[in-house]
Amino acid sequence: MGEGAALVLEGPQANYLSAVMRLGPGAQLKLFDDRTGEWLAEITEAGKKRVSLRIVRQLRPREPVPDLWLLFAPIKRGRIDWIVEKATELGVARIVPVITRRTIVDRTNSDRLLAHMIEAAEQCERTALPELAEPQKLDALLRSWPEDRTLLFADENGGEPMREAVKPGPAAILIGPEGGFTEDERTAIGALHTARPASLGPRILRADTAVVAAISLWMAAAGDWDLAARHAGGMP
Ligand code: SAH
């Protein structure tokens, strides 16, 4: 996108603007493209199937995103939608659905998840979306794990308190399925030298609650919740 550029929206986006919001020529709106940031645009032509716009000016650049990945075993539909929504709001860089032995959902609908992420981003004035990866099997993921990324493995059987396990630098949080990890999986994760078992306290949490608790602790300890750290250059 760039100042003065013309843009055409079709399908549900066009319908939403013209039929639902009843916006016509001259109406202004904010757009974001997850690459260049947020822009002010003006409608030049509005139909139910096609809305033409002209970019007026840039409002904000794409925001910086802390280098945190969320890896979780997909769960039931309503709850997985909730997880991607909250992860988007909290601001992770990448979301990876992980297939484990006890994962009960073996497919995820990426389009639906992405729609939830976009909606959450719009509602919360985000200018960046997490990257949504294709589902991956746990063993394949562990085999190709990047050397420089700490894997904070949320383990309900114990480990360092999450707050203390978090260190500065690239990280990923791994949350297991409702049935937890098997012993074999636990051993395989433990064999990775970048993995750190981390506890979220003495009470077992549902996977969706564990996701939000873990991301929050990471954001507070190593992310950008501390404005002083951000201004001191703690962000990538
Ligand atoms: N093992 C249990 C519960 C799994 S809870 C069972 O058999 O039903 C789902 C996931 O949430 C776990 O795999 C773990 O990653 C995370 N989790 C839940 N409570 C936790 C805690 N207190 N500390 C760390 N991780 C936790």
Residues whose N, C-alpha, C, O or C-beta is under 5 A from the ligand:
A	BS01	SAH	A154 D155 E156 L174 I175 G176 P177 E178 G179 G180 F181 A198 S199 L200 G201 P202 R203 I204 L205 R206 A207 A210
